[in-house]
Amino acid sequence: MTKGTILIVDDEEKLRQLMSRILELEGYQIIQAQNIKSAISHLEQNQNIDLVLSDVKLPDGNGLEQINNYKKINTNCEVILLTAYGTINDGVKAMKLGAFDYITKGTHDEQLILAIEKAMSKVVMHRRIFDLENKLEIKFNFDNIIGNSRPINETKKMALKVAGTDSTILIEGETGSGKELFAQSIHNSSNRKNNSFIAINCCAIPHELLESELFGHKKGAFTGAINDKKGLFEEAHEGTLFLDEIGDMNHDLQAKLLRIIETQVFTRIGETNPKKVNVRIIAATNKNLEAECEKGSFRFDLYYRLSAFKIYVPALRNRIEDIEQLTNYFISVYSEKIKKKIIGYDSDFLKILKQYYWKGNIRELRNILERTIILSENDILDSSLLPSEIKNNNLNLKPENNSLDYIESEHIRKVLNSTNGNKPETAKILNIGLTTLYRKIQEFNL
């Protein structure tokens, strides 16, 4: 296995051959070019070139002036320039143009090899970062949100339409339904995807600490503030801040959040100088924020600002046709994690999963499948391994199939799906008041 690929560009054949021999003994793969034209041709044909080792004076141009061209063709490669008559000014110019190093010919081999090793380390690091970013984007984009049911496809379409804007978004849905996954996918499909995506659960941090987490503080601003601290709004500058469980934020913070959404200006605790940021806000809730506004626990003005664009993530029970695909995915993931070879499940396994109510949604399905794989002693998952509440269908969680309540709940669910969770439109179609609809949703756990 080679340590990397180096393109040597020099019109002196004997020098090229000598450097090639030295570097091949060090474990590098070498490509040779006698001029700029040949070098560019090699770069265009081979994207695996890690380093260009080029003379400055070449028959068809100046190597110093080609640095930008080389790096445009292959953005991952580094450039080291070699010259017979090095000057400080030329060295400074080379670095400004993007060269990794500027070395005088005749330098000891050890010095050249050390410079090459440093350049190669930088190339490897950049490639690792690039690979990680690609993996993250693959993991959290809309194509990788599992499911092809009508409700989830409609939600994906809505999210994709708003992703390319800077609009504030409110994502509604039950706990475990995948709200954060949608937020990450929106970020990774936006023009902010190369900047930070920062998530915080507003109900996981005490109210008195949440303000400091969001806005930061100055040293000495309160007991325990022993250093200056950047808040998440600063950390998310030019990126996206995801505020999960926004319905649990207290009134004072709601007012400050409304101000920063409208002005993109905030002040750290203990400071007087305001700071300007550019942050996109995506909020999520499993609560009925409109009902919370009616109760006085959430600000109407903040709700209206957040809900300018709403996305509703459907509950798993409302996208039963996706359960098989999700099951196969989680079995694949946890089989590899737990180091068990699972090739399938018995005939009743999927049937039982599809009949269950899934109050905890995808998170509950994932946890049940991980547990089942741990317990399994065979390569086929046996339905007997499922917990009793799954096998017994937990019928007490939903109305009986023949009851009027069941018929009513199913009709409301279907209309909700058809409007992609738009409650005012659903209430209009059902010819009932919005308050009545919210009561029915809560009563039937829709």
C-alpha positions in Angstrom: 0.0 0.0 0.0 1.5 3.4 -1.0 1.7 6.4 1.3 0.2 8.6 -1.5 0.6 9.7 -5.1 3.0 12.5 -6.1 3.1 14.3 -9.4 6.7 15.6 -10.1 6.7 18.5 -12.7 10.2 19.4 -13.9 11.8 19.7 -17.4 15.1 18.2 -16.2 14.7 14.5 -16.8 17.7 13.4 -14.7 16.4 15.4 -11.7 12.9 14.0 -12.2 14.2 10.4 -12.2 16.4 11.0 -9.2 13.5 12.5 -7.1 11.2 9.7 -8.3 13.6 7.0 -7.2 14.1 8.6 -3.7 10.4 9.1 -3.1 9.5 5.6 -4.4 11.8 4.1 -1.8 9.9 6.1 0.8 6.7 4.4 -0.3 5.1 7.0 -2.6 3.6 6.3 -6.1 5.2 8.7 -8.6 3.8 10.3 -11.8 6.2 12.4 -13.9 5.5 15.5 -16.1 8.0 17.5 -18.1 5.8 20.7 -18.4 2.7 22.4 -17.2 0.5 21.1 -20.1 1.4 17.5 -19.2 0.9 18.2 -15.5 -2.6 19.5 -16.0 -3.4 16.5 -18.2 -2.4 14.1 -15.4 -4.4 16.0 -12.8 -7.5 15.9 -15.0 -7.2 12.2 -15.6 -6.2 11.2 -12.0 -8.1 12.6 -9.1 -6.0 10.5 -6.7 -3.0 12.7 -7.0 -2.2 14.0 -3.4 0.7 16.3 -4.0 2.2 18.3 -6.9 6.0 18.8 -6.6 6.7 21.4 -9.2 9.6 23.4 -10.5 9.0 27.2 -10.8 10.6 27.7 -14.2 9.1 25.4 -16.8 9.3 25.5 -20.6 5.6 26.6 -21.0 5.1 28.8 -18.0 5.8 29.7 -14.4 4.9 27.0 -11.7 4.1 29.8 -9.3 1.3 31.0 -11.5 -0.1 27.5 -11.8 -0.8 26.8 -8.2 -4.4 28.0 -8.4 -5.0 26.0 -11.6 -3.6 22.8 -10.1 -5.9 23.2 -7.0 -8.9 24.0 -9.1 -8.6 20.7 -11.0 -7.9 18.7 -7.8 -9.2 20.5 -4.7 -7.7 18.0 -2.4 -4.1 18.1 -3.6 -1.3 20.2 -2.1 1.5 21.9 -4.0 5.2 22.2 -3.1 7.3 24.4 -5.3 11.0 23.8 -6.1 13.3 26.5 -7.4 17.0 26.8 -8.1 17.1 30.5 -6.9 14.8 30.9 -4.0 14.0 34.3 -2.6 11.9 35.3 0.5 9.5 37.4 -1.6 8.8 34.4 -3.9 8.3 32.2 -0.9 5.8 34.5 0.7 4.0 34.9 -2.7 3.8 31.2 -3.1 2.3 30.7 0.3 -0.3 33.4 -0.4 -1.2 31.7 -3.6 -1.9 28.5 -1.7 1.4 26.5 -1.9 2.1 24.2 1.0 5.8 25.0 0.9 8.6 26.6 -1.2 11.9 24.8 -1.2 15.2 25.5 -2.9 16.6 22.8 -5.1 19.7 21.0 -3.6 18.0 20.9 -0.2 18.9 17.8 1.8 16.6 14.9 1.0 15.5 14.7 4.6 14.2 18.2 4.6 12.2 17.6 1.3 10.8 14.3 2.6 9.7 16.0 5.9 7.9 18.7 3.9 6.2 16.0 1.8 5.1 14.0 4.8 3.6 17.2 6.4 1.7 18.0 3.2 0.5 14.4 3.0 -0.8 14.5 6.6 -2.8 17.6 5.7 -4.3 15.9 2.6 -5.3 12.8 4.7 -6.9 15.0 7.3 -8.9 17.0 4.7 -10.1 13.8 3.1 -11.2 12.4 6.4 -13.2 15.5 7.1 -14.7 15.4 3.6 -15.7 11.7 4.1 -17.3 12.5 7.5 -19.2 15.4 6.1 -20.5 13.2 3.2 -21.5 10.5 5.6 -23.4 13.0 7.8 -25.2 14.4 4.7 -26.1 10.9 3.5 -27.3 9.9 7.0 -29.5 13.0 7.4 -31.1 13.9 4.1 -34.6 13.3 2.9 -33.8 10.3 0.7 -32.7 8.5 3.9 -35.8 9.1 5.9 -37.2 5.6 5.8 -40.7 5.1 4.5 -42.7 5.5 1.3 -46.2 5.9 2.7 -48.3 8.9 1.6 -48.2 10.7 5.0 -44.4 10.5 5.2 -43.8 11.4 1.5 -46.1 14.5 1.9 -44.1 15.5 4.9 -40.8 15.1 3.1 -42.1 17.2 0.1 -43.2 20.0 2.5 -39.8 19.9 4.3 -37.8 19.9 1.0 -39.7 22.9 -0.3 -38.9 25.1 2.7 -35.3 23.7 3.2 -33.8 26.1 0.6 -35.2 29.2 2.4 -34.2 30.8 5.6 -37.7 30.6 7.0 -38.3 29.8 10.7 -40.0 26.4 10.9 -42.1 24.7 13.5 -42.1 20.9 13.4 -45.0 19.2 15.2 -45.3 15.5 16.1 -45.4 13.0 18.8 -42.4 12.0 20.8 -40.2 9.6 18.9 -41.7 10.3 15.5 -38.5 11.7 14.0 -38.8 15.5 14.4 -35.0 16.0 14.9 -34.2 13.8 11.9 -36.4 16.1 9.7 -34.7 19.2 11.2 -31.2 17.8 10.4 -32.4 16.9 6.9 -33.7 20.4 6.3 -30.3 21.8 7.4 -28.4 19.4 5.2 -30.5 20.4 2.2 -30.1 24.1 2.8 -27.4 26.6 1.8 -26.2 26.4 5.5 -25.3 22.8 5.3 -21.5 23.5 5.5 -22.0 25.3 8.8 -23.1 24.2 12.3 -26.3 22.3 13.1 -26.8 22.7 16.9 -29.6 21.0 18.8 -30.9 21.6 22.3 -33.8 20.0 24.2 -35.5 22.9 26.0 -37.0 20.6 28.7 -33.8 18.8 29.5 -32.1 21.9 31.0 -33.4 23.8 34.0 -35.0 27.1 33.1 -32.4 29.1 35.1 -29.5 27.5 33.0 -31.2 27.5 29.6 -30.8 31.3 29.1 -27.0 30.9 29.6 -26.9 28.0 27.3 -28.7 29.9 24.5 -27.2 33.4 24.9 -24.0 32.8 26.8 -22.7 34.9 29.7 -19.9 37.1 30.9 -17.5 36.1 33.6 -18.9 37.0 37.0 -22.5 37.5 35.7 -23.8 35.1 38.3 -22.5 32.7 40.9 -20.6 29.9 39.1 -19.8 32.0 36.0 -16.0 31.7 36.3 -15.3 32.3 32.6 -16.9 34.0 29.6 -19.2 31.6 27.8 -20.4 31.6 24.2 -24.0 30.7 23.8 -25.5 28.4 21.3 -26.7 31.3 19.1 -23.1 32.3 18.6 -22.0 28.7 18.1 -24.7 28.3 15.4 -23.8 31.6 13.5 -24.4 31.1 9.8 -25.9 27.7 10.6 -29.1 26.3 12.2 -30.3 26.1 15.8 -32.8 23.4 16.6 -34.9 24.1 19.6 -36.6 20.8 20.6 -39.6 20.7 23.0 -40.0 24.5 22.5 -43.3 24.3 24.4 -41.4 23.8 27.7 -39.6 27.1 27.5 -40.6 29.7 30.1 -42.3 33.0 29.3 -39.2 35.2 29.9 -37.1 33.2 27.5 -39.9 33.1 25.0 -39.9 36.9 24.8 -36.1 37.0 24.3 -36.3 34.3 21.7 -39.0 36.2 19.8 -36.7 39.3 19.8 -33.7 37.4 18.4 -35.9 35.7 15.7 -37.1 39.1 14.5 -33.8 41.1 14.9 -31.0 38.4 14.9 -29.6 40.5 17.8 -29.1 39.3 21.4 -27.0 40.1 24.5 -25.0 37.8 26.7 -26.0 37.6 30.4 -24.0 40.3 32.2 -23.1 42.3 29.1 -24.6 45.4 27.6 -23.2 45.2 24.1 -25.6 43.4 21.7 -24.3 40.8 19.3 -25.5 40.3 15.8 -25.8 36.7 14.4 -27.2 35.0 11.4 -29.0 31.9 12.6 -31.9 29.9 11.2 -34.4 28.6 13.9 -36.1 25.3 13.6 -38.3 24.5 16.6 -40.2 21.3 17.5 -42.9 20.3 19.9 -45.0 17.4 20.9 -47.5 19.8 22.5 -50.5 21.5 21.1 -48.9 25.0 21.2 -52.2 26.7 20.2 -53.9 25.1 23.2 -50.9 26.1 25.4 -51.4 29.7 24.2 -55.0 29.6 25.2 -53.9 28.4 28.7 -51.4 31.2 28.9 -48.3 29.1 29.1 -47.0 30.0 25.6 -46.9 33.4 24.0 -49.3 33.9 21.0 -46.8 36.2 19.3 -44.0 33.7 19.5 -46.3 30.9 18.3 -47.4 32.9 15.3 -43.8 33.7 14.5 -42.7 30.1 14.7 -45.7 28.7 12.9 -45.3 30.7 9.8 -44.3 27.4 8.2 -45.4 24.3 10.0 -44.5 20.7 9.3 -46.4 17.8 10.9 -44.5 14.5 11.3 -47.0 11.7 11.2 -47.2 9.1 14.0 -46.1 5.6 13.2 -49.6 4.2 13.7 -50.7 6.5 10.8 -48.1 5.1 8.4 -48.4 1.4 9.1 -47.2 0.5 5.6 -43.7 1.9 6.6 -43.3 -0.5 9.5 -41.8 -3.4 7.4 -39.1 -1.1 5.9 -38.3 0.4 9.2 -38.1 -3.1 10.8 -35.7 -4.4 8.2 -33.5 -1.3 8.6 -33.3 -1.6 12.4 -32.7 -5.3 12.2 -29.8 -4.7 9.8 -28.3 -1.9 12.1 -28.6 -3.8 15.4 -27.5 -7.1 14.0 -24.2 -5.5 13.0 -24.0 -3.6 16.3 -24.7 -6.6 18.5 -22.7 -9.0 16.3 -25.6 -11.4 15.6 -26.5 -12.7 12.1 -30.3 -12.2 11.8 -31.7 -13.1 8.4 -35.4 -12.6 9.0 -38.4 -13.1 11.2 -41.3 -15.6 11.5 -44.7 -15.2 9.9 -46.4 -13.5 12.9 -43.6 -11.1 13.8 -44.4 -8.4 11.3 -48.1 -8.9 11.7 -47.9 -8.2 15.4 -45.8 -5.1 14.9 -48.3 -3.7 12.4 -51.2 -4.2 14.8 -49.5 -2.5 17.7 -50.4 1.1 18.6 -46.8 2.5 18.9 -47.4 5.3 21.4 -43.6 5.8 21.4 -43.5 5.8 17.6 -40.2 5.0 15.8 -38.1 5.3 18.9 -40.2 2.6 20.6 -40.0 0.3 17.5 -36.2 0.7 17.4 -35.9 -0.1 21.1 -38.2 -3.2 20.9 -36.2 -4.5 17.9 -32.9 -4.0 19.6 -34.2 -5.9 22.7 -35.5 -8.7 20.5 -32.2 -9.2 18.7 -30.4 -9.3 22.1 -32.7 -12.0 23.3 -32.7 -14.0 20.1 -30.7 -17.3 20.0 -31.5 -18.0 16.4 -31.0 -16.2 13.1 -34.8 -15.9 12.7 -36.6 -13.5 15.1 -39.4 -15.3 16.8 -42.6 -13.4 17.6 -42.5 -15.0 21.1 -39.5 -12.8 21.9 -41.7 -9.7 21.7 -42.9 -8.1 25.0 -46.3 -9.1 26.2 -47.8 -5.6 25.7 -46.8 -5.8 22.0 -48.3 -9.3 21.5 -51.4 -8.4 23.4 -51.7 -5.3 21.1 -52.2 -3.0 24.1 -55.9 -2.7 23.1 -56.6 -0.4 26.1 -54.7 2.4 24.3 -57.1 2.7 21.4 -60.9 2.4 20.9 -62.5 -0.9 20.0 -62.7 -1.6 16.3 -66.5 -1.8 16.2 -67.1 1.2 18.5 -68.3 4.6 17.3 -65.2 6.1 19.0 -63.0 4.0 16.8 -64.9 5.0 13.6 -64.7 8.6 14.6 -61.0 8.5 15.4 -60.2 6.7 12.2 -62.1 9.3 10.2 -60.3 12.2 11.9 -57.0 10.5 11.4 -57.6 10.0 7.6 -58.6 13.7 7.2 -55.6 14.8 9.2 -53.4 12.7 6.9 -55.0 14.1 3.8 -54.3 17.7 5.0 -50.8 16.8 6.1 -51.6 17.6 9.7 -53.1 21.0 8.9 -55.5 21.3 11.8 -57.5 24.4 10.7 -58.1 22.8 7.3 -59.0 19.5 9.0 -61.5 21.2 11.3 -63.1 23.0 8.3 -63.5 19.7 6.3 -64.9 18.0 9.4 -67.2 21.0 10.0 -66.2 21.2 13.7 -64.5 23.9 15.7 -60.7 24.0 16.0 -61.0 23.6 19.8 -63.2 20.5 19.3 -60.7 19.1 16.9 -57.8 19.5 19.4 -59.9 17.9 22.1 -60.6 14.9 19.8 -57.0 14.6 18.9 -56.0 14.4 22.6 -58.9 12.1 23.4 -58.1 9.6 20.7 -54.3 10.0 21.0 -54.0 10.9 17.3 
